Amino acid sequence: MQNKKVIYTDWGLIDYEMAWEQQEALLNEVVAVKTRNRLEGLASETPNHLIFCEHPHVYTLGKSGHPENLLLDEQGLKDKQAAYYKINRGGDITYHGPGQIVGYPILDLENFFTDIHLYLRTLEEAVILTLADYGIASSRYPGYTGVWLDADKENARKICAMGVRCSRWVTMHGFALNVNADLSYFSHIVPCGIDDKAVTSIAAELGRPVDMEETRERLKKHIAAQFGMKLI
């Protein structure tokens, strides 16, 4: 099968609300093309996007989340220079900030496979392979999304969170891989609603900062290979 073309864009450091609005616009664009194709019997391809970015400090709460898992009040958020949004992805609360690769695939899964669970497992596999490039062994944690270290041990810790939305098989939101992130920000939430597990990063595991651009390139490569993408 020929690799499906996917437009890759790096938004750099971008305000969370702005990125959310831009994701919604791209999703609506893809859905509009699908709708037109079906109404008019056209066979034109739907656009697909892979977006990487970083955000200033922000906490986001998913549709099924519990507000009490944010442990800061309004003044506490100001003191930490952090924003807070209730958003339309699945999952509970998480943190985004500098030193974290946030990935937003805006994909028409009808171009790949119509299985949201397989979609999440495929994203997880790309992250697992990226971490292996750094000599970090990681895996899935049964019953949870995302990527974990020592998932079967008492010191299990999460290194990549995931939460997605899917509309007419078009995805948005995505994943957040902790590279050089300031992990202290996770102490102000119950991450993903899980109160008995730690959070880690590539830098914390290696004991040194890592090159963000190198990590982005490795992660891009593995996502493209796992999905059969041709990034353009």
N, C-alpha and C positions, 0 to 999 in steps of 0.2 A: 504494500500500500504506500502511495506517495505521501511524504510528510506534509502535514497540514500547515499552511502558512499562518504564523501568529506574529502580530506587531508587538515588538518589545519596546517599552519606554521606561526610562528612569526619571521619576519626578523629583529626585533629590530630597532635600528636607522640605516637607510641605505640611501646612496646617491640616489637621485631621478633617475638619468640616469641609474644607475645600476639596480634599481628596475624595471624601464621601460623595460630594455633589458631582464631581467629575466621573466617578464610577457609575453613579446613577444615570448620568447622561450617556455614557458608553453602553450600558446595559439597555437603555431605552432605544438607542440607535440599532443595536443588534436585534432586539425584539421587533422593531418596526420593519426591518429588512425581512425577517422571517414571516411576519404577517403579510407583507406585500407579496412575497414569493408565493404564499399559499393562495392568496386571493386571486392572483393573476396567473397562476400556474407557471411561475418562473423558476429557473434553476440556478439563479445567481448565488454566489457564495455569501455566507454571512461573515462579517469581520470577527476576528478573534484577537484578544489583547493579553499580554502579560506585562504587568506594571510592577516595578520595584520602587520603593521609597523608604524614607525615614520620617518620623513625626517628632515634633516637639512633645514634651511630656504630656501624656493624655491617658485617661482611663475610659474604657468603653464597656457598656453593659448590654449584653445581648437580650433578645426577646424573652428567653426563658430564665433570665438572670434574676438575682435577688439584690435589691438596692442596699440591703444591710451588709453586703460583702464589700462595699466601699467603706473603709474605716476612717476616712477623713471627712470633716464637715467643710462647709464653704470656706471658712478661714484657713483650714488646713490645706485645702487645694491651692489657695492663693499663696500660702507660705512655701509650698512645694513648686509653685509656678506650673501647676498642672491643670489641664482642662478635664471636663467630664461630659460624656455624651451617652444617652440611651439610644441604641441603634437597632437596625433591622436584620442583624445576622442571628444565627443560632448561637447557643452557648451562654455562658455567664459573664463574669467580669474579667477583663485583662488590662494589661498596661502596654503602651507603646512609647518609645522614646529614642533618642539618639543612640547609635551603636547597635541598633536592631534592624535587621532586614525585614521589611514588611512587604509581602507579595500579594498583589491583587490580580488574579487571573479572571479576565472577563471572557469566558469561553462559551461558545454554543456547544454543549455536550453532544448534540446530535451530529457534530462533526467528528466526535471521538467515540464516546460510548454513553448511553443513557442510564447511568447508574451512579447515584450520588455517593454511595458508600465506596464504590471503586474509585471514584474521583478523589475522595479524601485519602484513601489508602495509597493512591498513586502519588499524591503530593507528599505524604509521609515518607514514601520510599525514596523520593528525590532528596529529601532532607537527610534521611538515614545515610544515603550514599555520599552526600556532601560532608557529613560529619566523619564518615570513614576516611575521607581524604585527609583529615587532620589526625587520624589515628584514634578517633573517639568512637567507641562502640555504643550504639543506641538501638532502640527498638520501640515497638508500640506497647501501650499499657492496656490490657483487656478491659473493655468497657468505657474507655476514654479515647478522645481524639488527640492528635498531636504526637510529638516524639519525646521519648523519655530516656534517661540514663538509669541503669540499674533498676529497671522497672519491676523486677521480681524480688527486690531487696527492701529492707526497711529504709534505706537512704535513697529511695527512688526520687528523682528530681526531673522536672520538666524543662526542656530546652527550646521547644518550639510549640506554640499554641496555634490552634486553628478554629475558625468559625466562618461559616459561609451562608450565603443566601442563594437560592436558585429560583428563577422565574422563567417558565416556559423553556426549561433546560439551559438557560443562560445563567452563568455564575457571577457572583461578585463577592466582595470581602475576600478572605483567604487565610494567610498564615503570618506568623511573626516569629522569626528565628533570632534568638539572643546571641549576638556576636560579641560586641564590647559593651553591652548595655549596663547601665547603673542598676544593679539588682536590688538596691535598697528601696527602690520605688515599689517593688512587689510586696514589701512588708506593710504597706498601707491598704492592701486589699486581701481578700481571700481568693487567690488566683484561680479562675475558672470554677469557683465554688468549692475547691478542694482544700480543706483546712489542715491536712496532716502530711502534705508533701512539699518538698522544697522546689526552688527554681534555680536554674543555673545558666551559664553561657559558655560559648567556646573559649573565651578569654579566661573565665574562671577555671575551666577544666584544664587548660594548658598552662595556666599560671603566667600568661603574658597576653598583651593585646595582639590581635590579628589584623591583617590588612583587609578592610571592608571590600575593596574593589576585587581582590582575589576571591573572597568568599562569594561575592555576587556572581562572578564569572563561573565559578564551580557549580553554584546552585542553578544558574541558568542552563548550563550544559546538561545537568542531570534532569531537570524538569523537561527540557526539550526531548531528551532521549526517552524518558519514561512515557511521555504522551505522544511521541512520534510527531514532534513539531519541527518546523523550519522557521526559526526566528528571523524576522526581517526588521 
